[in-house]
Amino acid sequence: MFKLTKIFVAGSTGYIGKNVVKYALDNGFDVVTAKRHSDNKPGQLNKKLKVIKISNNDNNWIADLEKVDVIISCLASRTGEPKDAHLVDYKLNCLLLEKAKALKCSQFILLSAICVQKPRLAFQFEKLAFEEELKKSGLNFSIVRPTAHFKSLSGQIENIKKGKPYVYFGDGQITQCNPISEKDLSLYILSCIKDETKWRKILPIGGPKQSITPKDIGKILFEIFEVSPKYKSFPTKILDAIRLLLLIISPFSNWAKNKSELWG
């Protein structure tokens, strides 16, 4: 059980953010979030949860944030494209950091990503840029870099349930990851509040088992849904062709330019 603390969770409508809020409330924290739309009907709102209403697309709502002890940022740009990444992964986090200083918060916890270790894409560089701002801010901080989320591995579940093949590139073993559940990651983030061994550190975190490949994931899903395994492989050269096509078109199309950035 955690010592009771009042926390603000930024990005509370996202996959991990909403789970951080859930487990924070379960563990007795007072929680503040900011949303454009409430998920709760009248009378359903937890008494320990305060929601700041965001009424427009600017960041004036930050001024309404009152005294909290800890800010947890689970912010992430929706598209990962350069403009969006700069506005969310860097600029909005910087505004929250300044607010944390003004409120004299005891800690700023950042949910980052393991992929920033070898940055190639705009959102990775923007996340790294904010990490540097946080490290030199003078605030106590914890930077959590998860390897992968289970949700990111579940995109083909519906196809498998319908008897369609599991799709991968190459031999299905080019990449591998060690996914972590939303509950484990959320509780790990919250543990950074009281665990002094996690203060002022960058914290890579993955699941409890060994890394798995896309083909391993397919095998697991077929076993779970008791479906006869069917696989379909595409050559990795297809990815190279798409990347080249986007690069050729990008001087004439902002859409292609943004998409080519996501392809590295």
PyMOL commands that set and color helices and strands:
alter all, ss='L'
color gray80, all
select helices_A, chain A and resi 15-26+60-64+82-102+114-117+122-135+150-153+157-161+182-191+196-198+214-224+237-252+254-262
alter helices_A, ss='H'
color red, helices_A
select strands_A, chain A and resi 6-10+30-35+49-53+70-73+107-111+141-146+166-169+201-205+231-234
alter strands_A, ss='S'
color yellow, strands_A
deselect
rebuild
show_as cartoon
